[in-house]
Amino acid sequence: MNDKQQVDILIEHGCVITVDAARRVIEDGAVAIKGDRIVAVGETSELAQQYQADRVIDARRKAVLPGLIDAHAHAGHAMLRTIGGANGDAWSAACEAIYTRASDETFWEMESHLAALERLKAGVTTGVSLLGGGDSIMRVDDPVYARRHCDAVVRTGTRSIVAVGPSRPPEPRAYTRHGANGSVTRDVDFAQMYEVCKEIIDACHGDANGRIQIALTLPVYAPQHYPEHAAHERSVRLQAERYTALARERGLSLTQDGHRAGSLDFAHRELGLLNAKSFMSHAIDLTAEDIAACVETGASIVHNPSAIMSIIGRCPVPELIDAGVTVAIGSDGAAPDRGYDMFRHMWQCMHYHRRHFRDPDVLPHGKVLEMVTIDAAKALSLDHELGSLEVGKQADIILVDLFKPHLMPMNMPVHRVTCFANAGDVCMTMVGGKVLMENYRVLSVDEGDILERVQVAADQAFDRAGLRHLLETPPTLWRRSHY
């Protein structure tokens, strides 16, 4: 008599790195999945006796991990990799020109497809994407751009937290809408941006059984670093009041991009932006008061170790962790000079802070893995659903192929994954119990078709913006120590 419980999928014989409360690493482990949930995690010998699966996945010589989480990045950026060379001002100006005036609906759809595809192949099952960027230039003149972004993520099969909010002052900003009957440019003020953000929430939040969530974002206000900000304080206070009230009303998280010394303390004391559902990015050169504000409010920090801001200053990650603050890692991807490979960012994070302290014991390998799994889930207020392989959680699971020269011999799996693995070693990605990539082949979308359409959309945006000169090789690329 067969009294085994029926499940949909049984992943067996893998090295299961659970990141659960006990931080179990099960050398010959298994995960049982029914529907979109994990129903058991344990030794293969035990689960094979308990469960009958419609499908068995052999994970021999592979690490089995929770899907990785990228806690900070930007929609739009995947189209703008490396443009302008090392000229950061030119790159930011290009972002503004393309995001507000040279991009159409297809641009935002194809960029989202591209970013979701890159994340999927890198084992990133959940990612935050601000709908724009550069210097806080958001595409919020019409909800259609967010809708097209979300639709592409839904088709790819991954999860996205899409952050929307006003562009940086001054207002209004000119936005151009391109359509079959030509182009129309109009000025959009903060009141109109606010109404668009509410429409985006209504249309997209909770879409695809919760795989799409909307967060709110506001530009960082820091007149001590940017004197020109002082002229806009009244507007900043008004926007802070309106968006925090909206976040409370709709139960949304709030994030900001670009905090530095003193700005977190001001955001807390003066603007009331910090709480347990806030996750604030970059956070370089923080003061004691900034750290205290995070401790007091329960706000989380997203460290972007590969970003330009981490060259300008340092996010005090070990100090924040020691103070009890949740710290996640973000890619800040995928431009101008980085991507969605969270393995790269884990490695960069370790070496960045070890070099600062001149101490190889800083940031253990397990901690940085937590920062892209369970700690990232906590920062996004999703740790009840994501971030670890535990019974009842969503079956977001990746397999990392360990049977490769750069990952052998097959021992110390946590160290292997955090030190030596890269995005190209992810051979299977599952979201909510659905296999989206297997044996390195994407199943959910046509990868080749997406890449072809991406090139067309990017070329059109560069031509509209008149920015093809930014794709030329800088004259100082070779034979110099500096650009």
ABEGO torsion letter per residue (X at the ends): XBABBBBABBBBGBBBBAGBAAGBBBABBBBBBBEABBABBEBAAAAAAABBBABBBBABGBBBBBBBBBABBBBGAAAABGBGEABAAAAAAAAAAAAAAABBAAAAAAAAAAAAAAAAAAGBABBBBBBEEEBGBBBAABAAAAAAAAAAAAAAGBBBBBBBEBBBOBOBBBBBBBBAAEBBBBBBBAAAAAAAAAAAAAAABGBGGGABBBBBBBBBBBAAABAAAAAAAAAAAAAAAAAAAAAAAAGBBBBBBGBBBGAAAAAAAAAGABBAABBBBGGBGBBAAAAAAAAAAGBBBBBBAABAAAAABBBBAAAAAAAGBBBBBBAGOAOAABBABAAAAAAAAAAAAAAAAGBAABGBAAAAAAAABAAAAAAAGAAAABGBBBBGBBBBBBBBBABBAAAOBBBGAAAAAAAABBAAABABBBBGGBBABBGGBBAABBAAAAAAAAAAAAAAAAAAAGAAAAABBBAAABGBABX
